[in-house]
């Protein structure tokens, strides 16, 4: 009997150095275990023909189909007479052209007679308006009585995620060579959990996922492997939550007659039921002797900043300091401005005219002048400043606090866990942590990405908020619609309101990109020209449809003082139209701004469009958001814009966003290891599995925090966390 390779054995020992090198470079597979966890994407049956009608352009595909026709054409080329073999495949519905040139036509001409069935692999291209594969690799499935095919294909043919250098059937043959090693796979699931839920053992699941005989085999294997991914991840998060409960923290309870009570008394409106409920959850956490770890997610404009400010003031009441970390200088300055405005004389601690209960609110950003920075650092270390709002500058070593009691992180999806932890390390004891996001997150993503945090949701908009009408403006199909859009902007300004125009790009030294030559389709044309730029658009609007209006620009490369001055003038109503990049995406609050025109809207993601739209309709007048695009009506980009225009429900849009993108994009940088570890678990569809795994993981960690009774689980966890650490190092 041959030796069975160990799971951690390098692939070159089992497959040879050449194949192992391609596996590593093309698919990041290095060991026998890596290959066993490279699961088939789908399966095709011997008696079933693969659909050819909806193959994706420019992607590498594997299809199973039958040869309908094969012809050799001889023609005069640059190097004399040459041959071209054209093969037509069919699946009974659609057709696909294959083409082979030159000396490479003889073997396929011999192999691919009409009626032959085979697997074909190659990149889909377009020629004479027809889809084709040029020089595809292929593997015959019948006609030759090829015994080797039968040995690996079984009743269901696995189609693996493949690349140009490594076809699906070569991966399948490589899996065959190492599949006996599946018997040694260490099972991370506790036996009782596996039995209670009727799940297959791991070695059986690995054999079934790679070499199923029936669709029931595939279902059983996937059910089991989904549980592995969900459970190991949830155990990692449950251990993080458990470790947090073991940390000491100073309980922070607001005083009955302190700054929070004084702030509440001067609010000109009543808090919503949602704001009151979430505040109670936060205050209960702040009163405990271990650190709060809470995620506050809410719709655009639901009043998260107010809820966070009340939590910060509660900590100041209790003798501590609170820090708010914002992802950009514009947002930090905006938060500082709105917080000081909301607090009024309560933000003037130590100043003439400051209220009795007042504290000092300081801003700390990387581009501040030396004197202002020195004063801010002094106010923090002495405790003179109760509140600080800043950017990454807050994380620097030289920033010291007198007694940091609460960290509020705004727009968490822009920060890594390590940055969050760096700020938390600045307290005498670990400070409480409140994470805010205005990007609504489906429940399953919250359990997966933010699983180390308790979650509060603000889904109720404050009274007085106005509805926002959203429309797609098809500039290429109907140019008069765009002209009408600028008329609407003028009408809003004439009515005493203001408008934003958002562009994807700034437009100075970036202008090196040129549109492709040739005659591309309308969709290619729209995609290949450079995105519209703030500086170009602002100039054209000022000289054209918005002539006479007070137009200014705002973008990330302006000097911070200039940015702040533009935002101040816009907020004060001294400007009519602000032409900006996405620096206005979050936190910018100008209630008098009622209209927004988003140029090249198809260049933005669904969540980003929802964020941008939330900048209007913040006052009593209704909001208007116009999504301008040159994409043709049938394109996916145009359909995406239609979805955004059809609903204001951020949670619904987040589901659409997640379904349209790879989940890793949505999971973002916060949990880099998470995204690479999800192979069969689908964050949206597998909500029940994730919720059940979270429950089981929490109970197990409570009973056995060190996982002493679960060595297999501990091994799987170490593998997941080392992968996460590696990704951090690569990013760093």
C-alpha positions in Angstrom: 0.0 0.0 0.0 1.3 3.4 -0.9 2.1 6.0 1.7 -0.8 8.5 2.2 0.5 12.1 2.2 0.0 14.0 5.4 -2.3 17.1 5.3 0.6 19.5 6.0 2.9 17.9 3.3 3.9 20.3 0.5 2.2 19.6 -2.8 5.5 19.2 -4.7 6.0 15.9 -2.9 2.7 14.5 -4.1 2.3 16.2 -7.5 5.8 17.1 -8.5 7.5 20.5 -8.5 6.1 21.8 -11.8 2.4 21.3 -10.9 2.9 22.4 -7.3 4.5 25.6 -8.5 1.5 26.4 -10.7 -0.9 25.5 -7.8 0.9 27.9 -5.6 1.1 30.8 -8.0 -2.3 30.5 -9.6 -4.5 29.4 -6.7 -2.4 30.0 -3.5 -2.5 26.3 -2.7 0.6 25.0 -1.0 -0.2 21.8 1.0 -2.2 18.7 0.7 -4.7 20.2 3.2 -5.0 23.4 1.0 -5.9 21.3 -2.0 -8.5 19.3 -0.2 -10.2 22.5 0.9 -10.2 23.8 -2.7 -13.8 22.7 -3.3 -15.6 22.4 -6.7 -17.6 25.5 -7.7 -20.3 23.4 -9.2 -21.0 20.0 -10.8 -22.2 18.9 -14.2 -23.8 15.5 -15.0 -22.7 13.2 -17.7 -26.1 13.3 -19.3 -26.5 17.0 -18.9 -25.3 19.7 -21.3 -24.0 23.0 -19.8 -25.8 26.2 -20.6 -23.8 28.3 -23.1 -26.2 31.2 -23.4 -25.0 33.3 -20.4 -21.2 32.9 -20.3 -19.4 35.9 -18.8 -17.2 37.9 -21.2 -13.5 38.1 -20.4 -13.7 35.3 -17.7 -12.1 31.9 -17.6 -14.8 29.3 -17.8 -15.2 25.5 -18.0 -18.1 24.1 -20.0 -19.3 20.6 -20.9 -20.8 20.5 -24.3 -21.2 18.6 -27.6 -19.5 19.3 -30.9 -22.1 20.2 -33.5 -19.7 21.1 -36.3 -16.0 21.3 -37.0 -14.4 22.8 -40.2 -10.9 23.6 -41.3 -10.4 26.8 -43.3 -7.2 27.4 -45.2 -6.2 31.0 -46.0 -3.1 33.1 -46.9 -1.5 34.6 -43.8 1.6 36.8 -43.3 3.8 33.7 -43.3 2.2 31.9 -46.2 -0.8 29.5 -46.2 -2.1 28.7 -42.8 -5.1 26.9 -41.3 -7.9 27.8 -38.9 -10.2 25.2 -37.2 -13.6 26.4 -36.2 -15.6 24.2 -33.9 -19.2 24.9 -33.0 -20.5 23.6 -29.6 -24.1 23.2 -28.6 -26.1 22.6 -25.5 -29.4 22.2 -27.3 -30.2 25.9 -26.7 -27.2 28.1 -27.3 -24.0 27.8 -29.4 -20.4 28.6 -28.7 -17.6 29.0 -31.2 -14.1 27.5 -30.6 -11.2 28.5 -32.8 -7.7 26.9 -33.2 -5.0 28.4 -35.5 -1.9 27.2 -37.4 -0.1 24.1 -36.4 -2.4 23.6 -33.4 -5.4 22.5 -35.5 -4.4 18.9 -36.3 -5.0 17.2 -32.9 -8.3 19.0 -32.1 -9.5 18.4 -35.6 -8.9 14.7 -35.0 -10.4 14.7 -31.5 -13.4 16.9 -32.0 -15.6 15.2 -34.5 -19.3 16.1 -34.5 -21.2 14.3 -31.7 -18.1 14.3 -29.4 -18.7 15.4 -25.8 -15.9 17.1 -23.9 -15.0 19.6 -21.2 -13.6 22.8 -22.6 -11.7 25.5 -20.7 -10.6 29.0 -21.7 -11.3 32.7 -21.6 -14.5 34.0 -23.2 -13.9 36.6 -25.9 -16.0 38.4 -28.5 -15.4 38.1 -32.2 -17.8 39.3 -34.9 -20.4 39.8 -32.2 -20.2 36.1 -31.2 -18.8 34.6 -28.0 -15.8 32.3 -28.6 -13.0 30.5 -26.9 -9.7 30.7 -28.7 -7.3 27.7 -28.3 -9.2 26.3 -25.3 -7.9 23.3 -23.4 -10.2 20.3 -23.5 -10.7 16.8 -22.1 -12.8 14.3 -23.9 -15.7 12.8 -21.9 -16.7 10.0 -24.3 -16.0 8.7 -27.7 -12.5 7.4 -26.9 -13.5 5.1 -24.0 -11.0 7.1 -22.0 -10.7 5.1 -18.8 -8.7 7.8 -17.1 -11.6 10.2 -17.4 -13.9 7.7 -15.8 -11.6 7.2 -12.8 -11.8 10.8 -11.7 -15.1 12.1 -13.1 -17.6 9.8 -11.4 -21.3 10.3 -12.0 -21.1 14.0 -11.3 -18.2 16.0 -12.9 -16.7 18.5 -10.5 -16.0 22.0 -12.0 -13.2 23.6 -9.9 -12.4 27.3 -9.6 -9.6 27.3 -12.2 -7.2 29.6 -14.1 -5.7 29.9 -17.6 -2.7 27.9 -16.3 -4.6 25.2 -14.5 -7.8 23.7 -16.0 -10.5 22.2 -13.8 -9.8 18.6 -14.9 -6.1 19.0 -14.0 -7.1 20.2 -10.5 -9.5 17.2 -10.3 -6.7 14.7 -11.1 -4.4 16.4 -8.5 -7.2 16.0 -5.9 -7.4 12.3 -6.8 -3.8 12.0 -5.9 -4.3 13.4 -2.4 -7.9 12.4 -1.6 -6.8 9.4 0.5 -5.3 11.9 3.0 -8.8 13.1 3.8 -9.0 10.1 6.2 -6.5 11.9 8.5 -8.5 15.2 8.6 -8.9 16.3 12.3 -12.5 17.1 13.0 -13.0 20.6 14.6 -16.7 19.9 15.5 -17.4 18.4 18.9 -18.9 14.9 18.4 -22.1 15.8 20.3 -22.8 18.8 18.1 -22.2 16.8 15.0 -24.5 14.0 16.1 -27.2 16.4 17.3 -27.3 18.1 14.0 -26.9 15.0 11.8 -23.7 16.2 10.2 -21.3 14.0 8.3 -17.8 13.4 9.7 -15.1 15.6 8.2 -13.2 12.9 6.2 -16.5 11.7 4.7 -17.5 15.3 3.8 -14.2 16.0 2.0 -14.6 12.8 0.0 -18.2 13.6 -0.9 -17.5 17.2 -1.9 -14.8 16.2 -4.3 -16.2 12.9 -5.7 -20.0 12.8 -5.2 -22.1 10.2 -6.9 -25.4 12.0 -6.3 -26.7 15.5 -5.6 -27.6 14.3 -2.1 -23.8 13.6 -1.5 -23.0 17.3 -2.5 -25.7 18.6 -0.2 -24.5 16.5 2.8 -20.9 17.6 2.2 -21.7 21.3 1.9 -24.0 21.3 5.0 -21.1 19.8 7.0 -18.4 22.1 5.6 -20.6 25.2 6.1 -20.8 24.3 9.8 -17.0 24.0 10.0 -16.5 27.5 8.6 -19.4 29.1 10.6 -18.5 27.4 13.9 -14.7 27.9 13.9 -15.2 31.6 13.1 -17.9 32.0 15.7 -15.7 30.3 18.3 -12.9 32.8 17.5 -15.4 35.7 18.0 -16.9 34.1 21.1 -13.4 33.8 22.6 -12.7 37.4 21.8 -15.9 38.4 23.5 -15.1 36.2 26.5 -11.6 37.6 26.8 -13.1 41.2 26.8 -15.4 40.3 29.7 -12.3 39.3 31.7 -10.7 42.7 31.3 -11.2 45.3 34.0 -12.8 48.7 33.2 -13.8 51.6 35.2 -17.7 51.8 35.5 -18.9 55.2 34.1 -22.2 56.4 35.4 -23.6 59.8 34.5 -24.3 62.3 37.4 -27.9 63.3 38.0 -27.1 66.9 37.6 -24.0 66.8 35.4 -23.1 67.8 31.9 -25.3 65.1 30.3 -28.4 66.4 32.1 -27.6 70.0 31.2 -27.1 69.0 27.5 -30.5 67.1 27.5 -32.2 70.1 29.0 -31.1 72.4 26.2 -32.0 70.0 23.3 -34.6 71.8 21.1 -36.3 68.5 20.2 -37.4 65.2 21.8 -35.2 62.1 21.3 -36.8 59.3 19.3 -37.9 56.1 21.0 -35.1 54.4 19.2 -32.5 56.9 20.4 -33.7 56.5 24.0 -33.7 52.7 23.8 -30.1 52.5 22.3 -28.9 55.1 24.9 -30.2 52.9 27.7 -28.3 49.9 26.3 -25.1 51.9 26.1 -25.5 53.4 29.6 -26.1 49.9 31.0 -22.8 48.8 29.4 -20.9 51.8 30.6 -22.0 51.1 34.2 -20.3 47.6 34.2 -16.8 46.9 35.4 -15.7 45.3 32.1 -15.3 47.2 28.8 -18.4 47.8 26.6 -17.9 46.5 23.1 -21.0 47.7 21.2 -21.7 48.3 17.5 -24.2 51.1 16.8 -25.6 50.8 13.3 -28.3 53.0 11.9 -29.8 54.5 8.8 -28.3 57.6 7.3 -29.6 60.5 9.3 -31.0 58.4 12.2 -29.1 60.4 14.8 -26.2 58.2 15.7 -23.8 61.1 16.4 -26.3 62.5 19.0 -26.5 59.0 20.7 -22.7 58.8 20.7 -22.3 62.3 22.1 -24.7 61.5 25.0 -22.5 58.5 25.8 -19.4 60.6 25.7 -20.9 63.2 28.0 -22.0 60.4 30.4 -18.3 59.4 30.7 -17.2 63.0 31.2 -19.8 63.2 34.0 -18.0 60.2 35.6 -14.7 62.0 35.5 -13.3 60.4 32.3 -12.5 61.5 28.8 -14.0 60.3 25.5 -12.4 60.2 22.1 -14.1 60.0 18.7 -12.0 58.6 15.9 -13.1 59.6 12.3 -11.7 58.2 9.0 -11.1 61.6 7.3 -10.1 65.1 8.3 -13.2 66.5 6.7 -15.4 64.2 8.8 -13.4 64.9 12.0 -13.8 68.7 11.4 -17.5 68.3 10.6 -18.0 66.2 13.8 -16.1 68.8 15.8 -18.2 71.6 14.4 -21.5 69.9 14.9 -20.6 68.7 18.5 -19.6 72.1 19.6 -22.7 73.6 18.0 -25.0 71.1 19.7 -23.2 71.7 23.1 -23.0 75.5 22.9 -21.6 76.9 26.1 -21.2 73.4 27.5 -18.3 73.0 25.0 -16.5 76.1 26.4 -14.9 74.6 29.6 -12.2 76.9 31.1 -13.3 79.7 28.8 -15.0 83.0 29.6 -18.8 82.5 29.1 -18.5 78.7 29.4 -21.3 77.0 31.4 -20.8 75.7 34.9 -20.8 72.1 33.9 -18.8 72.7 30.7 -15.9 70.8 29.3 -13.4 71.5 26.5 -13.8 69.8 23.1 -10.6 69.6 21.1 -9.8 68.6 17.5 -6.7 66.6 16.7 -5.7 65.9 13.1 -2.4 65.2 11.3 -2.3 68.6 9.5 -2.8 70.9 12.4 -0.2 73.6 13.0 2.5 72.9 15.7 1.1 75.4 18.2 -2.5 74.2 18.0 -1.3 70.6 18.2 0.8 71.2 21.2 -2.1 72.9 23.0 -4.5 70.0 22.1 -2.0 67.4 23.4 -1.6 69.4 26.6 -5.4 69.6 27.1 -5.6 65.8 26.7 -2.8 64.8 29.1 -4.0 67.3 31.8 -7.6 66.3 31.5 -8.6 69.8 30.6 -10.4 68.4 27.5 -13.2 66.0 28.2 -13.9 65.3 24.6 -11.4 64.9 21.7 -12.4 64.3 18.0 -9.7 63.3 15.6 -8.3 61.2 12.8 -5.6 58.5 12.9 -3.5 61.2 14.6 -5.1 60.1 17.8 -3.4 56.7 17.6 0.1 58.1 17.6 2.4 57.2 20.5 2.9 60.8 21.7 -0.9 61.3 22.2 -1.5 60.7 26.0 -4.8 61.0 27.9 -5.4 61.9 31.5 -8.1 59.2 31.9 -9.6 57.8 28.6 -12.9 56.2 29.4 -14.7 55.8 26.1 -13.6 55.4 22.4 -16.1 56.0 19.7 -15.0 54.8 16.3 -17.0 56.3 13.4 -17.5 54.4 10.1 -15.9 51.2 11.4 -15.6 49.6 7.9 -12.8 52.0 7.2 -10.7 50.9 10.2 -8.9 47.6 11.0 -9.1 45.9 14.3 -5.5 46.8 15.0 -6.2 50.5 14.8 -9.1 50.1 17.1 -7.0 48.2 19.6 -4.2 50.8 19.4 -6.5 53.6 20.7 -8.0 51.3 23.3 -4.5 50.8 24.7 -4.3 54.5 25.7 -6.5 54.2 28.8 -5.2 53.4 32.3 -7.6 50.5 32.1 -9.2 49.4 28.8 -11.7 52.0 27.8 -15.3 51.3 26.8 -15.7 51.0 23.0 -18.6 52.2 20.8 -18.3 51.5 17.1 -20.7 53.4 14.7 -21.5 52.6 11.1 -24.0 54.3 8.8 -23.7 51.5 6.3 -26.6 49.2 7.3 -25.3 45.7 7.7 -27.4 42.5 7.3 -27.8 40.6 10.5 -25.5 37.8 9.3 -22.7 40.1 8.4 -23.0 41.8 11.8 -22.7 38.3 13.4 -19.7 37.5 11.2 -17.6 40.6 10.8 -18.6 42.4 14.0 -19.2 39.2 16.0 -17.0 40.4 18.8 -19.4 43.3 19.4 -23.0 43.5 20.8 -25.2 45.2 18.3 -27.7 48.1 18.7 -29.8 49.3 15.7 -31.2 52.7 15.1 -33.8 52.3 12.3 -36.1 55.2 13.1 -35.5 58.6 11.5 -36.1 61.7 13.7 -39.3 63.7 13.2 -39.0 66.4 10.7 -36.8 64.5 8.3 -38.0 64.7 4.8 -38.4 62.0 2.1 -35.7 61.9 -0.7 -36.9 61.4 -4.3 -34.3 59.5 -6.3 -34.2 59.2 -10.1 -31.8 57.8 -12.7 -30.7 60.3 -15.4 -29.6 58.4 -18.5 -27.3 61.0 -20.0 -26.3 59.0 -23.1 -29.8 57.9 -24.1 -31.6 61.1 -23.2 -29.3 64.2 -23.0 -32.3 66.5 -22.4 -32.8 64.7 -19.0 -29.3 66.0 -17.9 -30.2 69.5 -19.0 -33.4 69.2 -16.9 -31.3 68.0 -13.9 -29.4 71.3 -14.0 -32.7 73.2 -14.3 -33.8 71.4 -11.1 -30.7 72.5 -9.3 -31.3 76.1 -10.3 -34.9 75.8 -9.1 -33.8 74.5 -5.7 -31.3 77.4 -5.4 -34.0 79.9 -6.4 -36.1 78.5 -3.6 -33.4 79.4 -1.1 -31.8 76.0 -0.9 -28.4 74.5 -1.8 -27.1 71.5 -3.8 -24.2 69.1 -4.1 -22.7 67.7 -7.3 -20.6 64.6 -6.7 -17.9 63.3 -9.1 -15.7 60.2 -8.8 -12.4 62.0 -9.4 -10.5 65.2 -8.6 -9.1 65.7 -12.1 -5.7 67.4 -12.1 -2.7 65.2 -12.5 -4.9 62.1 -12.9 -5.8 63.0 -16.5 -3.3 60.6 -18.1 -6.0 58.0 -19.0 -7.2 58.0 -22.6 -10.2 56.2 -23.9 -9.5 53.0 -25.9 -9.2 53.1 -29.6 -11.6 51.3 -32.0 -15.3 51.2 -31.9 -16.4 49.8 -28.6 -20.0 49.2 -27.4 -21.8 52.0 -25.5 -21.1 50.1 -22.3 -17.4 49.8 -23.1 -17.3 53.5 -24.1 -18.8 54.6 -20.8 -16.5 52.3 -18.8 -13.3 53.2 -20.6 -13.4 56.9 -20.6 -11.9 58.5 -17.5 -14.5 59.2 -14.7 -15.8 62.7 -14.6 -13.7 65.0 -12.4 -14.6 67.7 -9.9 -12.3 70.4 -11.4 -13.6 69.8 -15.0 -17.2 69.6 -14.0 -17.1 72.7 -11.7 -15.6 74.8 -14.5 -18.2 73.6 -17.1 -21.1 74.2 -14.7 -19.9 77.7 -13.7 -19.5 78.7 -17.4 -22.7 76.8 -18.5 -25.9 75.6 -17.0 -25.2 77.0 -13.5 -23.7 80.3 -14.6 -24.3 83.0 -12.0 -24.6 80.7 -9.1 -22.0 80.6 -6.3 -20.1 77.3 -7.1 -17.2 76.0 -5.1 -15.1 72.7 -5.1 -14.2 70.4 -2.2 -11.8 67.4 -2.5 -9.3 65.4 -0.5 -6.1 67.1 -1.8 -7.1 70.6 -0.8 -5.3 72.1 2.2 -7.2 71.3 5.4 -7.8 75.0 6.2 -9.2 75.5 2.7 -11.5 72.5 3.0 -12.7 73.7 6.4 -13.3 77.2 5.0 -15.4 75.8 2.1 -17.5 73.6 4.4 -18.0 76.5 6.8 -19.2 78.8 3.9 -21.5 76.1 2.5 -23.0 75.4 5.9 -23.5 79.2 6.4 -25.4 79.4 3.1 -22.7 81.6 1.4 -22.4 79.0 -1.4 -25.1 77.6 -3.6 -23.5 74.5 -5.1 -20.7 72.4 -3.8 -18.9 70.2 -6.4 -17.2 67.5 -4.5 -15.7 64.0 -4.3 -16.9 61.5 -1.8 -15.3 63.5 1.0 -18.9 64.5 1.8 -20.0 60.9 2.0 -20.5 60.7 5.7 -21.1 63.0 8.6 -21.6 66.2 6.6 -24.8 67.9 7.8 -26.2 70.9 6.0 -30.0 70.8 6.5 -30.5 73.5 3.8 -29.0 71.3 1.1 -31.9 69.7 -0.7 -30.5 68.5 -4.1 -27.7 66.2 -5.1 -26.5 65.3 -8.6 -24.1 62.3 -8.7 -22.1 62.2 -11.9 -21.0 58.8 -13.3 -23.1 57.3 -10.5 -22.4 53.8 -11.9 -18.8 54.2 -10.7 -20.0 54.1 -7.0 -21.1 51.1 -4.9 -24.7 50.7 -3.7 -23.8 51.5 -0.1 -21.8 54.5 -1.1 -24.6 55.9 -3.2 -27.0 55.5 -0.2 -24.5 57.3 2.0 -24.1 60.2 -0.4 -27.9 60.5 -0.9 -28.2 60.8 2.9 -26.6 64.3 2.8 -29.8 65.8 1.4 -33.3 65.8 2.9 -31.9 66.6 6.4 -34.1 69.5 7.0 -37.8 70.2 6.6 -37.8 70.5 2.7 -37.9 67.3 0.6 -34.7 66.0 -0.8 -33.8 65.2 -4.5 -31.1 62.8 -5.6 -30.3 62.4 -9.4 -28.1 59.5 -10.4 -26.4 60.4 -13.8 -25.1 57.6 -15.9 -24.0 56.9 -19.5 -24.5 53.2 -19.1 -27.0 51.5 -21.4 -30.4 50.5 -20.1 -29.8 46.7 -20.1 -26.4 46.9 -18.2 -26.0 45.5 -14.7 -24.7 49.0 -13.6 -27.9 50.6 -14.7 -30.0 48.0 -12.9 -28.0 48.6 -9.8 -28.8 52.3 -10.0 -32.4 51.5 -10.5 -32.4 49.5 -7.3 -30.9 52.4 -5.4 -33.5 54.8 -6.8 -36.4 52.5 -5.9 -35.8 52.3 -2.1 -34.5 54.3 0.8 -34.2 51.2 3.0 -30.5 50.9 3.7 -30.8 47.3 5.0 -32.5 46.2 1.8 -29.8 48.0 -0.3 -27.0 46.3 1.8 -28.5 42.9 0.9 -28.5 43.9 -2.8 -24.9 45.1 -2.4 -23.8 41.9 -0.8 -25.4 39.7 -3.4 -23.8 41.7 -6.2 -20.3 41.8 -4.9 -17.8 39.2 -3.5 -18.6 39.0 0.2 -15.0 39.9 1.0 -15.5 43.4 -0.3 -18.4 43.9 2.1 -16.6 42.2 5.0 -13.8 44.8 4.4 -10.5 45.1 6.2 -11.9 44.7 9.7 -11.5 40.9 9.6 -9.1 40.2 6.9 -8.8 36.5 7.8 -12.5 36.0 7.7 -13.0 36.7 4.1 -10.3 34.3 2.9 -11.7 31.5 5.2 -15.2 31.5 3.8 -15.4 29.0 1.0 -18.8 27.4 1.1 -20.5 29.6 3.7 -22.6 32.3 2.1 -23.1 35.2 4.5 -26.6 36.1 3.2 -28.2 32.7 2.4 -26.8 30.8 5.5 -28.2 33.0 8.2 -29.7 30.1 10.1 -26.3 28.2 10.2 -24.5 31.3 11.3 -27.0 32.1 14.1 -27.0 28.5 15.3 -23.2 28.3 15.2 -22.9 31.5 17.2 -25.2 30.1 19.9 -23.3 26.8 20.0 -19.9 28.6 20.1 -20.9 30.9 22.9 -22.0 28.0 25.1 -18.9 26.0 24.3 -16.5 28.9 25.1 -18.4 29.7 28.3 -17.9 26.0 29.5 -14.3 25.6 28.2 -12.6 29.0 27.4 -9.2 27.4 26.7 -10.8 24.7 24.4 -8.8 22.1 26.5 -11.4 19.4 25.7 -11.4 20.2 22.0 -8.0 19.8 20.5 -9.3 19.5 16.9 -11.2 22.8 17.2 -8.1 24.4 18.7 -6.0 23.3 15.7 -8.6 24.7 13.2 -8.8 28.0 15.2 -5.0 28.4 15.1 -5.0 27.9 11.3 -7.8 30.5 10.9 -6.0 33.1 13.2 -2.6 32.5 11.6 -4.1 33.2 8.2 -5.6 36.4 9.6 -2.3 37.5 11.1 -0.5 36.8 7.8 -2.9 39.0 5.9 -2.3 41.8 8.4 1.5 41.5 7.9 1.1 41.6 4.2 -1.1 44.7 4.4 1.2 46.4 6.9 
